[in-house]
Amino acid sequence: MTDAPMTVGRTWTGIVSVWGVAVLAVVCVTVFATGDSRFTLLWLALAACSLVTFVIQLSTHRKVGFIDRVGASIVGALVIIGGTGVYLSLAALLER
């Protein structure tokens, strides 16, 4: 195992792939879930994105920048899923 920094392409590929999982999860929750179960499923989607983040980042076998890569992946997923949660909350309020 080496401590050489990863290339920019490999670093961003792992991060953006977690964001893609978050977008896919959000689309599935928005389309297929109804009512209050949407918010429970959004939490589960965030948990799944966290697990995917660790699997991807630990599979690189690089310790340099690990915290930065994990942080960027999880914060990006949180912004995507949190933004969808806010949108769904406002949509539920305006329906009533």
C-alpha positions as CSV (number, residue, x, y, z in Angstrom):
1,M,0.0,0.0,0.0
2,T,1.4,3.4,-0.9
3,D,0.7,6.8,0.4
4,A,0.9,8.6,-2.9
5,P,-2.0,10.9,-3.5
6,M,-4.7,9.7,-5.8
7,T,-5.2,11.3,-9.2
8,V,-7.9,13.9,-9.4
9,G,-10.0,11.8,-11.8
10,R,-10.1,8.8,-9.4
11,T,-10.8,11.0,-6.4
12,W,-13.8,12.7,-8.0
13,T,-15.1,9.5,-9.6
14,G,-15.7,8.0,-6.1
15,I,-17.3,11.1,-4.8
16,V,-19.6,11.8,-7.7
17,S,-20.7,8.1,-7.8
18,V,-22.1,8.5,-4.3
19,W,-23.9,11.6,-5.4
20,G,-25.3,9.6,-8.3
21,V,-26.6,7.0,-5.8
22,A,-28.2,9.8,-3.8
23,V,-29.9,11.2,-6.9
24,L,-31.2,7.7,-7.9
25,A,-32.5,7.1,-4.4
26,V,-34.2,10.4,-4.3
27,V,-35.9,9.8,-7.6
28,C,-37.1,6.4,-6.5
29,V,-38.4,7.7,-3.2
30,T,-40.2,10.6,-4.8
31,V,-41.8,8.5,-7.5
32,F,-42.7,5.3,-5.6
33,A,-43.3,6.3,-2.0
34,T,-46.3,8.1,-0.6
35,G,-47.2,10.1,2.5
36,D,-45.0,10.0,5.6
37,S,-43.0,7.0,4.4
38,R,-41.1,9.3,2.0
39,F,-39.3,10.9,4.9
40,T,-38.4,7.5,6.5
41,L,-37.1,6.3,3.1
42,L,-35.0,9.5,2.7
43,W,-33.3,8.7,6.0
44,L,-32.6,5.2,4.8
45,A,-31.3,6.6,1.5
46,L,-28.8,8.7,3.4
47,A,-27.7,5.7,5.5
48,A,-27.2,3.7,2.3
49,C,-25.2,6.6,0.8
50,S,-23.0,6.6,3.9
51,L,-22.4,2.9,3.5
52,V,-21.6,3.2,-0.2
53,T,-19.2,6.0,0.6
54,F,-17.2,3.9,3.0
55,V,-17.2,0.9,0.6
56,I,-15.9,3.0,-2.3
57,Q,-13.4,4.9,-0.3
58,L,-12.0,1.9,1.6
59,S,-11.7,0.0,-1.6
60,T,-9.2,2.5,-2.9
61,H,-6.6,1.5,-0.3
62,R,-5.4,5.1,0.0
63,K,-5.2,6.8,3.4
64,V,-4.1,10.2,2.2
65,G,-7.2,12.4,1.9
66,F,-9.6,9.8,3.2
67,I,-11.5,12.1,5.5
68,D,-11.8,14.8,2.8
69,R,-13.2,12.3,0.3
70,V,-15.6,10.8,2.8
71,G,-16.7,14.2,3.9
72,A,-17.3,15.5,0.3
73,S,-19.3,12.3,-0.5
74,I,-21.5,12.4,2.5
75,V,-22.0,16.2,2.5
76,G,-23.0,16.1,-1.2
77,A,-25.4,13.3,-0.5
78,L,-26.8,15.2,2.5
79,V,-27.4,18.3,0.3
80,I,-29.2,16.3,-2.4
81,I,-31.3,14.3,0.0
82,G,-31.9,17.2,2.4
83,G,-33.0,19.5,-0.5
84,T,-35.4,16.9,-1.6
85,G,-36.8,16.6,1.9
86,V,-37.4,20.3,2.1
87,Y,-39.1,20.2,-1.3
88,L,-41.3,17.3,-0.3
89,S,-42.2,19.1,3.0
90,L,-43.2,22.3,1.1
91,A,-45.2,20.3,-1.4
92,A,-47.0,18.5,1.4
93,L,-47.8,21.8,3.1
94,L,-49.1,23.4,-0.1
95,E,-51.4,20.3,-0.8
96,R,-53.4,20.9,2.4
